[in-house]
Amino acid sequence: MKLKYKPNDFRVRELLKDDYLTEKGAHNVYHVTKRKLTSIEAAEVLAELANIPVGEIAMAGLKDRQGVTEQFMSFSGGKRVELNTPELKLTPIGSAETALSSENSYGNAFEIRLRELDPVEYRRLSLHKDVVGRLGVPNYFDEQRFGNLKHGQGWIAKDLMLGKHEQALRSLLCAESDFDSGRHGAFKHQLREAWGDWSTCRDIAGKFGEHHSVFDHLRKEPTDFAGAFFHISSRLRLIHLYAFQSHIWNRAVASYFASISEDGGARIAETLEGPQVYPDRKLAVDLEWGGSFRLPGEGLEDVEHANQRELLVEALAAEGLTPEQFRISGVSGFQLKGEDRRLFIRPRHLKIENGKSRDGAEGTARLTFELPRGAYATLVIRGLLARFRKGRIDLANLDLEDWPDRGPRRNAGHSGGHARMHREGGGDRRWGQRGGQGGGERRGSWHGRDGDGQQQESGRGREQGSRWQGRGGEDRNRSYGRSGGGGYQGRGGDNRGQGYGRSGGGGYQGRGGDNRGQSYGRSGGGGHQGRDGDSRGSGYGRGGSERGDQEVRSKKWESANTPPPSYKGGAEPGNRGKAGSHRSEGQDGPEKP
């Protein structure tokens, strides 16, 4: 199954409360429709055209760059603005007495097109529609929250909690990622090579235009890695803090649903962060919780319910932490704050239409539904496509790779098969841990970013230390092949399906390829990260884009390296896709759909 394959496949419409707009008011309200832009980037355009500081733009929530999104923004003063381009449409719709905030929206409406569904997945959509529409799905933080895993950085906040300040800083700034652009990958490689020589690192960062103040600090205080974090943007610090806090919440909640499902079983979905458990029937959820589960603060001191605390303690123990260690001391900008988070979300007006898409493609389904603010639409899809596991669920010893696909069982209302959402790269089967520490076999789900259709894996390899051995193979179905290559990450292959191919030789990340399908190709050679895209399908070639998976942009208001300002009203920090950072493709704030 493919999700977000084309921009129109994922449409989000923000739902504004009826009482927000007024006949008169000091704040101008705009309807904003955007494609391939984050909310922050759209706000930058609006601010420039209105001739006001970008920090004056208020919004109810942040939306990511994927798909087509409609939302609202407001500001006081400034010039009247109207804009209509393929990427961005700005339309004034009225006035309001107050700046827009999350309180003025009651959720989002979604229209989602799923592609390349197989017969088993079609049956799951039908069989699970009733239980998802009636019971809802657990309110997990989904993969958009965990860009740090996608980009190989691990848990920065956890390292800081354990006092591993240098390790945390190095992982944050230097971790190698398959999603880095050529320029950003070269920057990180140079930092890794020069690490410890802070003057050289400062020169490298200065040329790149990022993090140079970190190394200015280390030149003066060579071992003060905790103090160096003061020079990391507060937004980036909070993203990593929230990611680990959310991970602990997810693991505790998944364990809870696994335990109360008992012998009745449940549906399981695999994610990069860990397995998600979806109850298949109404369960006796603890009524004292009031329908919520505490997102814990420092030391779990704000967790009132004993059984919730026990689950959170177990989740921390799995990460090698005690409750007393669940805090970051002596490092600026990492203060944990707790809050209650609802345990379930229920999609309103859930409808599923199977058949051809507007462009005539077979194997598609169209989903429409509404969700409250802060809920992830991808959870509804996971809940519909997750496969049923009979009997008691032991998450600690769950092996989804060896789980046979039995197909749907009509009499039980469940279905087998392993549903995985093929959007971007997978991870290690050890649920977010990085493979190859000192050798060993990495057997995880490193599958195709865009071209991995119904294949469960692209292949397997061995990672010794942190170096990949050469791989061989050619996949002409929906995945991609890799071959050859002496040196570090020499890759090669020829993909003639829907993914992409890579070929190359020795040297550091020499890549190349010829793509004759629907995605893009890369070509290069030996040496240090040579790349040159050659696309013969409907995609594009790459040659140095700062942003992963999209074209290089040159408009002056689209700055890849300028940190976004803070925003008024509900626009909290989140995960925004940017090559070379830990962040995922989407903007992941509290209002993230």
N, C-alpha and C positions, 0 to 999 in steps of 0.2 A: 504494500500500500504506500502511496505517495501523498504527502501533505505539503501544501504551499508550493506546488510544482510551478504554477503560474500566478501572477499577482491577483487575478480575479478569483482564484481558488479560495482565498481567505479574505472575507470582508467583515469588518467590524464597524458597528454603528453605536456611538455613545448615546445613552438614553438620558435626556435632560429632564429634570423635574418640571412639572407644568407651572409651578409658582415662581420660578426663577426670573423669567423675563418680565419686565415692567414697561409701562408706557413711557416713563421718564426715569432717568438714572444717570449717575456719573460715569458708569462703566459701559463701554462699547463691547458688544458681544458678537463673535464671529463664528460662523460654521466653517470648519476646516476639513477638506477632503485631500488626502495625501497618498502617494504611492512611492515606495522605495525611499522614504524619509522617516526619520524618527520624529516624535513630537517636539523634541528640542530643536532639531533642524528646521522644522516648520515654524516654530516660534521665532527663530532667528530671522527668517524671512519676513514674518509679520512685523517684527520690531523694527527692522531696517526700513521697510516701506512706510510704517507709521511714524518713523523718526522719533522713537522712544527707546530707552534702555531695554535690553532683552529681559532683564530681571523684572520688568513691570508686567510682563505677560503672565496671566494666571490661567490655570486649567484645572479640570477635575481629575485628570489622571494621565499617565504616560502610555502611549501606544508605540509598538515597535515598528520597524521599517518594513516588515514583511506584509504582503497583501495590500489591500485597499482599506483604509480606515477613515472614518468620519468622527470628528470630535468637535468640541467647542473651546474657544479661548476668549479671554476678555482683557481689557486694559482701560485705563482712564487717560483722558487727554489724547494727544497725538492726532495724526491725520487720518481721514477716512481712507480705507484701503479696499481695493477689489483686484483680484488676480485670478486668472484662469489659464493654467498650463497643464500639460499632461501629468506632471509630477505633483502639482499643488494648486488647489482652488481655495480662495479666501473670499467669503461672502458675508457682509454685515447683515445680521438678522434682528437687531434691536438693542435695547438697553437693559441695564440691571442696576439695582441700588448697591450691590456689594460685588467684590471681586469673586470670580468663579472659584469654587473649591470642590473637594470630593463630596461634600455634603449636598451639593446641588445635582448630583447624578445618582440614579438608582441602579445603574448597571450598564450592560452592553448587550446588543443584539448581534448574533453571528450568522453568517451564511458561509458554509464551508464545503468545498468540493474535494472529495477523496478520489484518487485515481489508482488504476491498476489493482483493483481489488480482485482477489481470487474467489472462487465459489464458497470456500469455507468462511472467508471474511464477510461475504454477502449474507450468509446465514447468521453469523454472529450479530450483525447489525439488526436483523429482524428479531432474533431470539432475545437479545438483551435490551431492546428498546423499552420494553415495559418496565423492567426492573430499574433501569437507569432513570426513566421518566418518573417513576413512582417513588423510589427510594433516594435517588440522587447518587452522588459519588463522594468519596472522602475528599476533603479539601486540601490535598497535598500541595506542596510547592512543586511545580513541575520543572522540567529540565532547563527552561529558560532562566531559572534562578541560579543555575550552577554552571555558568560559563567557565568558572575556574577549573572544572573537571574536563570540559571540552578542550581547554587550552593547556592542560597538563600541569597546572600550578598546584594542585592538591589543595589542602585546607590551610590557607595562610593564617587564619585566626587560631586554628588549633596549634600550629607551630608557636605562635606568640603566647598562647596559654601555657605551653610547656617550656617557655623561656628560650626557645630556639630562634632568636631574633635574626641572626645572620641567615639562617636557612630560609626563614620566611621572606626576607628581603630579596635574597637571590632568586627564589622561586617566583616571586611576584614580578621581578624585572627581567629575568633571563630564561624562564621555562620555555622549552622548545615546543612549538605547536604546528601541526599540519595545516592549520588555518592561517598562519602568518603570511602576509604578503612577502615578496622577495626582499623589499627594503627593510621591513620590520624584522624578518628572520635574520638578515645580515647584522642588523643592529644588536639583536640579542646574542648572536654568536660572538660578536666582537666583545660584548660585555663579559660573556662567560670566559673568553680567553684572557681578558685583562683583569678579571676579578681579583681584588686585593691591591692592585696598582690604581689607587683612586684618582691620581692625576690623569692617567690615560683614560680611565672610565669617564672622567669629567669631560675630556676632549671629545670622546665618542658621543656622549650624550649631548654635548653642545652642538655638534654637527647635525645630529638627528633632530634636535629641538625638543627634547623631552627628558625629564628627570635629572637635568644637570644640577639642580639645587641639592638633590640627594647626595651627589658625589662632592659638591662643594663642602657639605657638612662632613663627609667622611675624610676629606683631605685634612680638615682641622681636627676631627675626632675619629681617628681610624678604626676604633673598635666600638663606637657608639651606634650600633645598628638600631637599637630601640629609638634613639633620638632621630635617626634618619627617616623614620616613618612620619615624623612631623612634616616632612617635605613632600610626602605623597599626598595627592589631592584628597580632601576629606570624603568626597564622593566615592573614590576608589577604595578608601579604607572601609567605608560603611558597606559597600557592596560585598566585600569579603567577610565582614563581620556577619551580615545578614545571611550570607550563603551558609556558613557553618551553623548558625543558630537554626536556620530552616532545615538543614540536614538532620540535626538532632530531633527536631519536631517530627519530621517525616518518619524517621526510624522508630520513634516511640509509638506513633500512631499506627504504622504498619504492623508492629508487634502486637499492639492492642487488638486490631481487627483479626490478626491471625489467631490470637489466643481465644477470643470469644466466638470465633467461627467453629471451634472444637472439631468434631468429626464430620460436620456438615460440609466442610470445604468452602472454597471461595474462588473468585477469579483473580488471576495474578497477571500483572503487566511488568515487563522488564524495562527499566530505565537506566540511564547512565549513573544516576545517584543511588540506585538500589531498587529492589522489588517493591511494587505497590500492590497492596491487597485491597480488593474490591468485594465487600460483602454481597452475597448473592440472594440474600433474603433479609427480612427485618430482624435485627438483633437487639438483645436487651442491653442497649447502651446505658451506662450509669446515669440515672436521672439527676443525681446530685451535681453533675457537671453542667447542667443547663444548656446542653448542646454545643459546648465549646471545650477546647483542650488548650492548656496554657502554653503559649510560646514563651520559653523561660527566660528570665533575667539572670543577673549575676548570681552564681552560687546556688541557683534554683530557689533562692530565698523567697520568691514571690509565688511559688507553686503551693497552693492551699490543699489540694486534694492528694491524699496519701498515695492512692493507686496511680495517679498521674506522675507523681514524683518518682515512684518506683520504676515506672517505665522509662522515664527520662534518665534516671541513674543508670539503668541497664544500657541505654543508648550511649551515654557518655563512657561507660566502662568498655564498650566495644571499640571506642576510639582511644582507650588508654588514659582516660581522664576521670577524676573524682569530681563530685559537685563543687568542692572547694576550689578546684582548678578551673572551673567554668567562669573565668573572668580574665581580663587582660590588664595587668597592672604595669605602670611605668611606661606605657606606650600611648602617645596622644591619639585621640580620635577613635577609640575602640571601646566605648562604653555600652554594655549590653542593657537593653531595656525590654521588659517583657510585656506581653499583652495577651488577652484571650483571643483565640482564633476559632471560628466556627468549625465544627467537626465534619459536617456534610454541606454540600451545595446541591441544589436540585435545579436542573435546567427547566425553564418554563417554555411551554409551547414547542416541545421537541417534535420535529417532523423529519422523516427520512424519505427521500425519493431516489430510487435506483434507476439506472439506465444510462443513456448517453449524455454527455455534457454538451454545452452549447457549441463546442468545436467538433462535435461528432465522435469524440473518443469513447471507446467501449470500456466496460469495467469501472464505471464511476458511480458515485452516490453523492447526493446533495443533502446536507444537514442544515437545518435552521433551528435556533433556540436562543433563549435569553438567559443571562447569568447575572447575579449580583456583582457589585463592585469588588475588585480584588481577586476574582476567581479566574482560573485558567481554563480556556475552552478546550485545550488539548486533553484535559482530564476526562471530559465527556467522551471524546473519541477513544481514549484508552479504556474507559469503562465499557464502552460498546464492543471493543475488539479484544479485550483481555480474555484469556482462555481459562476455563474452569479446572481447578485441581480438586480432586476428591480426597476426603479424609483430612486428618489433622495436618496443619501446615507448620513446618519447622523452617523458619526463615534463615536460621544460621547454617542449615545444611541443604538449602534449596539449590538444585542444579537444573536450571532451565534448558541448558544446552542438550542434556541427555533426556529431556522430557519428550516422550513420543507424542506425535500429533495424531490423535484418535479421530478427529473430526467431530462435528456437532452431534449431540445426543438429543434427539427431538423429545423423547419422553421425559427427560429431566429438565428440559429447558436450558441446557448449558451447551457449550461447544468446546471442542478441543482446539488444537492448533496453536501455534505461538505467534501472537500478533506483535509486530514491531513497527513503530512509525518511522519510516525512512525519510528523514529530513536531512540530518547531518551525521557526522561520524559517531560511532558508538563509544566503546570504552573497554575496560578490562572486566572480565567476569567477576572480579573481586569487588564489584560495585564501587567504582570511583577511585580505587587505589591504583597507583602507577605500577606497571609491570616492569620486570627486568631489573630489580634491585639485586645486583650480584649474580645475575644469571637466572636461568630457569625458563620455563615455557610460558609464553603469553598466549592464552587461547581465547582471548576475549572477542567481543563483537565489533571488531574494526571493519565496518562495512562502508559501502560507498556513500558519499555525501549526497549526491543527487541521482546517481544512476543505479542504486541498489534496490531493485524491485522486490522480488519474492525470494531472493537468496537470503539465507539467514546469516551467512558469513561470506566474506570474500576469500578468505584463506587463513592459514595459520603459519606462524613463524616462531623462531626462538629469539629472545632478546637477551643478550649476554652483557652484563653490566648495564649500560644504557645505550648499547649500540645494536642496531638491527643487522642481522645477517642478510645477505642478498636473497631476494625472493624470485621465484620463477613462476610463470603461469600466464595463461591467456584466457580471459573470460569473454565469451561473445554473447552472453545472455544479457543480464541487466546489471552486472557488477562491473568490476574492472580488474585487469590483470597487471601484474608487476613482474619484472624480471631483472636479473643481472645486477651488475654493478659492484665493482670493487669500491673500497673506501666507505665513507659514512653516508648512508642512505642513497647510494646509487640505485636508481629505479628504472624500470623499463617495462614496456608492455604495449599492446595494441588493442584498444577496445573498439569493437564495432557494433556495440549495442547502444544502450541509452545512457551509459555513464561516460567516463572519460578515460583516456589512455595516457600512460606516462612512459617515456623512455629516456635513457640517459646513461651516463657512464660514471667514471670514478670522480673523486673529489667530493666536496661537501654539497650535498643536495643538488647535484646536477640533475636536471629533469628534462624530459622532452616527451613529445607524444603527438599522436595524430588522431583526432577524434572525428569519427564519421557518423556520429549519431546526433543526439539532440542536446548534448551538453557542450563542453569546450575541451580543447586540447592544450597541451603544453609542450614546448620543445626547448631543448637547451643543450647542455653538454657538460663536459668536465669543468672542474673549477668551482668557484664559490657561487652557488645559487644562480646559475645562468638560466633564464627563462625566456620563452618567446612563444606566445600563444598562436595556435593555428586552428581555427574553427571552421569546419566544413559543414556544419549542421545549422541548427537554429540558435545556437548559443553564441559564445564570443570567445575571443582569445584574450589572454591576460599578459600584461607586460609591466607590472609594477603598481597595481592599484593598492592604495593604502587600506581599502576596505575589502574584506573577503567577500566573494560571491557577488560583486556588482561592479559596474563600469567605473572607470576613473572619472571623477567629476572635476570641473574646473571653475564653476561659478564662484564668485568671490565670497558668497555667504555660506558656502559649504566647506568648512575648514575641518580637515580630518584630525588635526593635532590640537585644536584649541579646546580646552576643557569647558564644558557648558556651565553657565552660571546656575545659581539656585533659583527656584521658581516659587511663586506664591501658590498657596492653595492646593494641597494634596499632591503636588508633584514631587514625591519623595525620590531618593536615589534608587537606582536600579541597574539592571544589566543591559548595557547597550552594546551591540556588536561592533567591534572595531578590531581589525587585524592586529594581532600582537598583544592584545590585552587578554585578561582572563575572561572577558565577557562573552556572552552568547549573542546570537543574531538579534534577539529582541530586546526591547527595553523592559526591564522587569521591575516595576515599582508596585506599590500596593494596588494600583488601579489596572495592572496588567491584565488583559483579557486572558 
